[in-house]
């Protein structure tokens, strides 16, 4: 105990004797930790936002029926042409049945699957919005607002009105912001919708929807699933999509294959559908880490320099310490301790200023039509970054202290004392 | 005096040492030497005769030599660096030409450092002991000053107090008065003399000051890496 206190006391005294340089080194570490934490917090905040834009609203597995040509063409029935390559295909895809076969039963069994967090059924229907003499092409999603809210944050993107109004008000619609602007519709108005079958249906506007993706908002609208069935004149078993949210997103590709086989339908997993987003996120993260670590390495060189200088200045002290009975190991510890103190002080201060800078960025207004859910820059305060930053600060300072400390421990007291 | 019956505290057996840079030179050539407890021995000789080299070999700081060094009857040949450091800490006190006090610490703390390193006594007792040593040297009034606030002579007296703190077997001095004026030299010599006479402290001092050497119990004269008398 006494000895450790002694070593640390000597380290402290040497640190204080050169407090200006020590402070500069600590500020270097502080600056790099500040930037590391802020950069990663900001970058991750943005990543989460952008990912959320698509990924939060996407089902982990989507069950649907794809349009595809009939597998059995007349030519393949003729034994004469067996084994030949068929160039003539006359039976075109049949679009009559967009619905999932046995949708209700699939829904039932999905809801009982322990890996599934929830299922939201959906009907997509092509329509025209009528405004004046023009008909705008559009797409209506018939959804269960409650399920859609719970699993896909639907409510976050409804600007005026409430998502729940879809189920409360009969024959209601939430218009995409782009559609609303073009048709000059306001909340409470009645809008005329033409179905592909030629029926004209009046729907009451209960809100607007802004996803942040312009192209989507110009086309899509939402109704309750019941309204959508009425629109298409279908029975209450009719469903075109089942959107599955899982507990663990990583099993999505395997489950998609399993469901496709088990339910004899098409299934698409989120990884396949949105692979480009994950790539973007990870590249941005790598860049942030690279910049942060570069800053830390530069700070490490600062510490290395200070310690080297200190050793040259304190050569006499090292010599007398060794002459009076301090071993090379003791001297080594003294200088490692100096480095660690600079690292810990700078690192802790850096975490604090990093947090403060992050909170400042968090307050800067950031209003853009594309991102309706936020009003300030997004910042992520994940403690993981703070822990990584502090560990890196400690590792770099110990490494930066290692070589000078080794040099100090190898000082030959005789050559110093005799050299006078 | 009955010093010849006192136990031998330091012994050198056939010490030989070479310098290899720029060319190989034999600096010490089979030096034999004994120092008994309570003796005040000085080593003299011309510049380059190897007297300092011998001292640093005897001090365990220089380990590159042939022959054997025994401290308190124990050979230190081939010991590890950390063990040698412990021997220096416990058994040897040093006074160099330059004081080598740590400017970051007070006079008192400078004196305490080797004892704190040894760690045999609680800090309070070490402090009391350091004050006592400073009192012997007439420096107790300056105990709380920083080392760099003292004059050259005062610094050297503090360095002697530091050498005494662990009650060493032997005090080694390398030109301890070399940097001091006449008055301070006399003071330092007076201190050494009284340590030997009054406290029965063993001292081995390398000096080229004939007046200093004349006041010691025994003079070891060296020339070209050999001891002339003894």
Interface residues (C-beta under 8 A of the other chain):
Chain A: X2 X3 X6 X10 X13 X14 X16 X17 X316 X317 X319 X320 X321 X322 X323 X324 X325 X326 X327 X328 X329 X330 X412 X413 X414 X417 X418 X420
Chain B: X52 X56 X59 X61 X62 X81 X82 X85 X86 X88 X89 X90 X94 X96 X97 X98 X100 X101 X102 X103 X104 X105 X113 X114 X116 X117 X118 X119 X123 X162 X174
